[in-house]
Amino acid sequence: HLLFWAGSTSMGTGSSYSGGVRAKVYEMHHNSPGFLLVDIHKDRSMNPREYAAAYLSSLFCLAPSGMGWGIRTPIAMFYGCIPVVIQD
């Protein structure tokens, strides 16, 4: 995949969660070729093996903020995926 991300776009707070980054990227690209974007509330959950395989098979991994800075940046780096941080 060109870009991977899995998580929640809203966490019950609407589109303002993560500054709206998660919701907007998902809305614009969840059907784009080469993108694997999974909203765990709209699409499905991923088991740990699927999650790891998605990181390993992706060039870039979205690392948006969430309820804090988050852990996706180091996870992406661990799997050899280039983290993409979109934050103001």
Secondary structure, 3 states (H helix, E strand, C coil): CCEEEEECCCCCCHHHHHHHHHHHHHHHHCCCCCEEEEECCCCCCCCHHHHHHHHHCCCEEECCCCCCCCCHHHHHHHCCCEEECCCC
